[in-house]
């Protein structure tokens, strides 16, 4: 049975879970926005989660424009799920679809 935790190689060659990568990005975005890190579980909109979501979208659209590739199945559904329920879990789901196609490294 495959490992249910998606993993990506970091620049230093070490492996980290996708959740950790997304959590780190959300923490960095929260710091940039002057927010405390609440790991995306606070009620109401979380600007740091949305910032990372938008960063993923920008990187995805840029990659598609540069390569001329067709849309990746699952990205739209994952994005809709995040918009309905903007949590760390749904943001990691978006990242997971991107990671399956090697796009997480490009969205850094």
C-alpha positions in Angstrom: 0.0 0.0 0.0 1.5 3.4 -0.9 2.3 6.0 1.7 -0.7 8.3 2.0 1.5 11.3 2.9 2.7 12.9 -0.3 6.4 13.8 -0.1 8.6 16.0 -2.2 12.3 16.5 -2.3 13.6 19.7 -0.8 16.5 21.6 -2.3 18.9 20.0 0.2 17.8 16.5 -1.0 15.8 15.7 2.2 12.2 14.6 2.1 9.5 16.5 3.9 5.7 15.9 3.9 3.6 18.0 1.7 1.6 19.1 4.8 4.9 20.4 6.3 5.7 22.2 3.1 2.3 23.9 2.9 2.3 24.6 6.6 5.7 26.3 6.2 4.4 28.5 3.3 1.3 29.4 5.3 3.5 30.4 8.3 5.7 32.5 6.1 2.7 34.2 4.5 1.2 34.8 8.0 4.5 36.4 9.1 4.5 38.6 6.0 0.9 39.6 6.8 1.7 40.2 10.4 -0.6 37.3 11.6 0.1 34.7 14.2 0.4 31.1 12.9 -2.9 29.4 13.6 -2.3 26.5 11.2 -5.5 27.4 9.3 -7.9 26.2 11.9 -9.4 29.5 13.1 -12.9 30.3 12.1 -13.5 32.8 9.4 -11.2 33.7 6.5 -7.5 33.3 6.9 -5.5 35.6 4.8 -2.3 33.5 4.9 -4.1 30.4 3.6 -5.6 32.5 0.8 -2.2 34.1 0.0 -0.7 30.6 -0.5 -3.7 29.5 -2.5 -3.3 32.4 -4.8 0.5 31.8 -5.1 -0.2 28.2 -6.1 -2.7 29.5 -8.7 -0.2 32.0 -10.2 2.5 29.3 -10.4 0.1 26.9 -12.0 -1.2 29.4 -14.6 2.4 30.5 -15.4 3.5 26.9 -15.9 0.6 26.2 -18.3 1.2 29.4 -20.2 4.9 28.7 -20.6 4.5 25.0 -21.5 1.3 25.2 -23.4 -0.1 22.3 -21.5 -3.7 21.4 -21.0 -5.4 21.8 -17.6 -4.5 19.2 -15.0 -7.4 17.0 -14.0 -8.3 17.6 -10.3 -6.9 21.1 -9.9 -10.3 22.7 -10.5 -12.1 20.4 -8.1 -9.4 20.9 -5.4 -9.6 24.6 -5.9 -13.4 24.7 -5.6 -13.1 22.6 -2.4 -10.7 25.1 -0.9 -12.9 28.1 -1.9 -15.9 26.4 -0.2 -13.9 25.5 3.0 -10.6 27.4 3.2 -8.6 25.2 5.6 -5.2 23.7 5.8 -6.6 20.3 4.8 -8.2 21.6 1.6 -5.1 23.7 0.8 -2.9 20.6 1.1 -5.3 18.8 -1.2 -4.6 21.5 -3.8 -0.9 21.2 -3.3 -1.2 17.4 -3.6 -2.6 17.6 -7.1 0.1 20.1 -8.1 2.8 17.9 -6.5 1.6 14.9 -8.4 2.6 16.8 -11.6 5.8 18.2 -10.3 4.6 21.7 -9.8 5.2 22.2 -6.1 8.9 22.9 -6.8 8.0 25.5 -9.3 5.5 27.3 -7.0 8.1 28.0 -4.3 
